[in-house]
Each structure stands twice: as C-alpha cells, then as structure tokens.
Amino acid sequence: MGGRYWVWLGARLLVAAVIVGWAFSYLTPGGSGEKEFQKTLDAMKQVRSVRVATVSEPLAGKQHSESSSELVCEQNAYHSKWHVVDNASDTPIESSSDTLEVGNASYRRSPDGSWQKSGYPSGAPKLICSRLAQGDNSNFLPDFATMIKRAIIDKGDKKTVNGVRCREWKVTMKGGYSGLEHDTVCIGMNDHLPYEMTVDWARSRTIYSDYNAPIQLELHEAALQPTSATSGTN
C-alpha cells in the first residue's frame, strides 16, 4: 500500500512539474524561442523585397486557395495573385484576381492578359515597407512580436526549404477555430528570416523566398513610369 502511495505521489509531482514548466515558459520572456524570434524581428527590418506564396485548404477541405505576392520597396510596388476553388456546393465555384500597385497607380489584369487601371491605389506597398522597417506587424510577413508576447515556443528540427537551411519552431497560442492555434515557422540558420510557416486551423503552408533579391515585376508599360525609389512617397 505504501509503495502504491509513493508511485501515485511521484506521478502527481511529475505532472505538476510539467505544468509549472509549461506555464513558466509561457509567462517568462527570454527563452531560446523568444530570443530567436527577436533576431527575426530585427532581420525583417532590412527586408526590401520578398516573394510570398501560400496554399491553404480551410473549411475542412471544402475550399482550396493559392496566392502569391511580390513586394519591391524600391519600386513602391506590390503584385498580388490569388485563385480560390469553393467545393462547398455540387458545382465548384472558382474565382481569381491578379492586381498590381506601383507608385500612385493600381492595375488589374484582364482575362485577355492586359493590365487595366483599377481605381485608386491603396498605398499597400508603402505601408508594408514602412511597417517592416519599423519592426511593426506588416500583415505580410509573420507577426513575430505577437508570438513573442503570447505564444509557447518550442524548438524543432533543422530542415531545408527551397535550398535554405532553417530551424523549425513550434508555436502554440490562443486563436483559430479550435481555441488553440498550432503553427510552425522555419527560420533561416544564417539570416534569421522566416522561410516557411504553417497554420493548422487554416490548413495553410506559406513559403517566403528571394529576400532582397533584384525582383523584376511584370509591369504594365504605363505603370513603369512612376517606379523610382521616391515615387509615391510624397
């Protein structure tokens, strides 16, 4: 009887230690994950161009979406494409968009492949670039500041994404449809920039590439005029 009691007590203490350690890692800043994510925040301040591509299947697989974006701060340009297939009904519904914002002009690609002016620009490229440079959430690259404040971060294995060696980090925080959001983010071993992110509730995988590369956007001839480094900044 005494032996069973000590086994029971030991098990209870082990569980309690695990819970305390989990809570401590959540509430106490400065862990290895938080330190690495802070390096990433600092590294993202230097990003002036990047490509982002996302594939997701939310709504229990009833919807499939693919999107890609290119940001070039020196051109004050942002190119975005997305394609969505909705399988919720018997007849799948498809929709797509291909837009370009450069300088003080906004364009949308027509079905015939030509670019047509489409109303007033949103100012997205300038805003994104400004937020990145200031270390604020850009809604374009992952929000590491919020992860540092709210997430439980666990170190994962090293792997290669598009030829870049990175370390995967497992991120758990409140959010998503299930209450807890379980994400992963792979951070470059050398430059500390994110190269892959997955989000469980959205069933999504995002790839980041070509950081600060000389990206050449497919610009409409009329849009090519205001693409100097100072265009659209007044």
C-alpha positions as CSV (number, residue, x, y, z in Angstrom):
1,M,0.0,0.0,0.0
2,G,2.8,2.4,0.9
3,G,4.6,1.6,-2.4
4,R,1.5,2.5,-4.4
5,Y,1.1,5.8,-2.5
6,W,4.7,6.8,-3.3
7,V,4.2,5.9,-7.0
8,W,0.9,7.9,-7.1
9,L,2.6,10.8,-5.3
10,G,5.6,10.7,-7.7
11,A,3.3,10.7,-10.7
12,R,1.3,13.7,-9.4
13,L,4.6,15.6,-8.7
14,L,5.8,14.8,-12.2
15,V,2.6,16.1,-13.8
16,A,2.7,19.3,-11.6
17,A,6.4,19.9,-12.6
18,V,5.4,19.6,-16.3
19,I,2.5,22.1,-15.9
20,V,4.7,24.5,-13.9
21,G,7.4,24.3,-16.6
22,W,4.9,24.8,-19.4
23,A,3.4,27.9,-17.6
24,F,6.9,29.3,-16.8
25,S,7.9,29.1,-20.4
26,Y,4.7,30.8,-21.4
27,L,5.0,33.7,-18.9
28,T,8.7,34.2,-18.8
29,P,10.4,36.1,-21.6
30,G,13.9,35.5,-22.8
31,G,13.7,31.8,-23.7
32,S,15.6,30.5,-26.8
33,G,12.5,30.8,-28.9
34,E,11.8,34.4,-27.8
35,K,15.4,35.3,-28.4
36,E,15.4,33.8,-31.9
37,F,12.2,35.5,-32.8
38,Q,13.6,38.8,-31.6
39,K,16.5,38.3,-34.0
40,T,14.0,37.6,-36.7
41,L,12.1,40.8,-35.9
42,D,15.4,42.8,-36.3
43,A,16.3,40.9,-39.5
44,M,12.9,41.7,-41.1
45,K,13.6,45.5,-40.7
46,Q,16.2,45.1,-43.5
47,V,13.8,43.4,-46.0
48,R,13.2,45.5,-49.1
49,S,12.0,42.8,-51.4
50,V,10.5,39.3,-51.0
51,R,8.2,36.8,-52.6
52,V,5.4,35.0,-50.6
53,A,3.4,32.0,-51.8
54,T,0.5,30.3,-49.8
55,V,-1.6,27.2,-50.3
56,S,-4.5,26.6,-47.9
57,E,-7.5,24.3,-47.6
58,P,-9.7,25.8,-44.9
59,L,-13.3,24.7,-44.1
60,A,-12.4,21.1,-43.8
61,G,-11.1,20.8,-47.3
62,K,-14.2,22.4,-48.9
63,Q,-12.1,25.3,-50.2
64,H,-8.7,25.4,-51.9
65,S,-6.8,28.6,-52.3
66,E,-3.5,29.6,-53.8
67,S,-2.0,33.0,-53.6
68,S,1.3,34.7,-54.3
69,S,2.7,38.1,-53.7
70,E,5.8,40.1,-54.6
71,L,7.0,43.2,-52.7
72,V,9.6,45.6,-54.1
73,C,10.1,48.6,-51.8
74,E,12.5,50.4,-54.2
75,Q,9.8,50.4,-56.8
76,N,7.0,51.1,-54.3
77,A,5.4,48.1,-55.9
78,Y,3.2,45.2,-54.8
79,H,2.0,42.4,-57.0
80,S,-0.7,40.0,-55.7
81,K,-2.4,37.0,-57.3
82,W,-4.9,34.6,-55.8
83,H,-7.1,31.7,-57.0
84,V,-9.9,30.1,-55.0
85,V,-11.9,27.0,-55.7
86,D,-15.0,26.6,-53.5
87,N,-16.3,23.0,-53.3
88,A,-19.0,23.5,-50.7
89,S,-21.7,23.1,-53.3
90,D,-22.3,20.4,-56.0
91,T,-20.8,22.8,-58.6
92,P,-17.4,24.1,-57.7
93,I,-17.1,27.9,-57.9
94,E,-13.8,29.4,-59.0
95,S,-12.6,33.0,-58.6
96,S,-9.3,34.7,-59.2
97,S,-7.5,38.0,-59.1
98,D,-4.3,39.5,-60.4
99,T,-3.5,43.0,-59.2
100,L,-0.5,45.3,-59.3
101,E,0.1,48.5,-57.4
102,V,3.0,50.6,-58.3
103,G,3.7,54.2,-57.4
104,N,0.4,56.1,-57.4
105,A,-1.4,53.7,-59.7
106,S,-3.3,50.5,-59.3
107,Y,-3.9,47.9,-62.1
108,R,-5.9,44.7,-62.5
109,R,-5.1,42.1,-65.1
110,S,-8.0,41.4,-67.6
111,P,-8.9,38.0,-68.9
112,D,-7.1,38.8,-72.2
113,G,-3.8,39.3,-70.2
114,S,-3.7,43.1,-70.4
115,W,-3.5,45.5,-67.5
116,Q,-6.2,47.9,-66.8
117,K,-6.3,50.8,-64.3
118,S,-8.5,50.0,-61.4
119,G,-9.4,52.9,-59.2
120,Y,-7.3,54.5,-56.5
121,P,-4.2,52.8,-55.1
122,S,-4.4,51.5,-51.5
123,G,-0.9,52.5,-50.6
124,A,-0.2,48.9,-49.6
125,P,3.5,48.7,-50.8
126,K,4.5,51.9,-49.0
127,L,2.6,50.9,-45.8
128,I,4.1,47.4,-45.8
129,C,7.6,48.6,-46.4
130,S,7.3,51.2,-43.7
131,R,6.0,48.7,-41.1
132,L,8.7,46.3,-41.9
133,A,11.4,48.9,-41.5
134,Q,9.9,49.9,-38.1
135,G,9.6,46.4,-36.8
136,D,5.8,46.6,-36.7
137,N,3.3,43.9,-37.9
138,S,3.0,44.3,-41.7
139,N,0.3,41.7,-42.2
140,F,2.6,40.4,-44.9
141,L,5.4,38.6,-43.0
142,P,4.6,36.6,-39.8
143,D,3.7,38.6,-36.7
144,F,6.7,37.6,-34.5
145,A,6.0,40.4,-32.0
146,T,2.7,38.8,-31.0
147,M,4.2,35.3,-30.9
148,I,6.9,36.6,-28.5
149,K,4.2,38.1,-26.2
150,R,1.6,35.4,-26.4
151,A,2.9,32.1,-27.7
152,I,4.5,29.0,-26.2
153,I,7.6,28.4,-28.5
154,D,9.3,25.0,-28.8
155,K,12.4,24.3,-30.8
156,G,12.1,21.8,-33.6
157,D,14.4,20.1,-36.0
158,K,16.5,21.6,-38.8
159,K,15.4,21.2,-42.4
160,T,15.9,22.6,-45.8
161,V,13.2,24.8,-47.5
162,N,13.9,25.8,-51.1
163,G,17.6,25.2,-50.7
164,V,17.8,27.2,-47.4
165,R,18.8,25.6,-44.2
166,C,16.4,26.6,-41.4
167,R,15.3,25.7,-37.9
168,E,11.6,24.8,-37.3
169,W,9.9,26.3,-34.3
170,K,6.6,25.1,-33.0
171,V,4.2,27.9,-31.9
172,T,1.1,27.4,-29.8
173,M,-1.2,30.3,-28.8
174,K,-4.8,31.2,-28.4
175,G,-6.6,31.7,-31.7
176,G,-8.1,29.8,-34.6
177,Y,-11.3,27.9,-34.6
178,S,-10.3,25.3,-32.1
179,G,-9.3,27.7,-29.3
180,L,-5.6,26.9,-29.6
181,E,-3.6,27.7,-32.7
182,H,-0.7,25.4,-33.6
183,D,1.7,26.9,-36.1
184,T,5.2,26.1,-37.2
185,V,7.8,28.6,-38.6
186,C,11.1,27.8,-40.1
187,I,13.8,30.4,-39.5
188,G,17.0,30.6,-41.6
189,M,20.1,29.5,-39.7
190,N,22.2,32.3,-41.1
191,D,20.0,35.3,-41.7
192,H,17.2,34.6,-39.1
193,L,14.5,35.3,-41.7
194,P,11.3,33.1,-42.0
195,Y,11.2,30.7,-44.9
196,E,8.2,28.6,-44.2
197,M,5.1,28.9,-42.0
198,T,2.2,26.5,-41.4
199,V,-1.1,27.3,-39.6
200,D,-3.2,24.3,-38.5
201,W,-6.7,25.9,-38.4
202,A,-6.3,27.3,-41.9
203,R,-4.5,24.2,-43.2
204,S,-2.1,26.5,-44.8
205,R,1.6,26.5,-45.8
206,T,3.4,29.7,-46.8
207,I,6.8,29.9,-48.4
208,Y,9.0,33.0,-48.2
209,S,11.8,33.5,-50.7
210,D,14.1,35.9,-52.6
211,Y,14.7,38.2,-49.7
212,N,16.3,41.5,-51.0
213,A,16.7,39.9,-54.4
214,P,16.6,42.1,-57.6
215,I,13.0,41.1,-58.3
216,Q,11.7,42.3,-61.7
217,L,7.9,42.7,-61.6
218,E,6.0,42.3,-64.8
219,L,4.9,45.9,-65.0
220,H,2.5,47.4,-67.4
221,E,4.2,49.9,-69.7
222,A,2.1,52.8,-68.3
223,A,3.0,51.6,-64.7
224,L,6.7,51.6,-65.4
225,Q,6.9,55.4,-65.3
226,P,6.5,56.1,-61.5
227,T,8.7,53.2,-60.2
228,S,11.6,55.2,-59.0
229,A,12.7,54.8,-55.3
230,T,10.9,58.1,-54.5
231,S,7.7,57.6,-56.4
232,G,4.5,57.7,-54.3
233,T,6.3,58.8,-51.2
234,N,5.1,62.4,-51.1
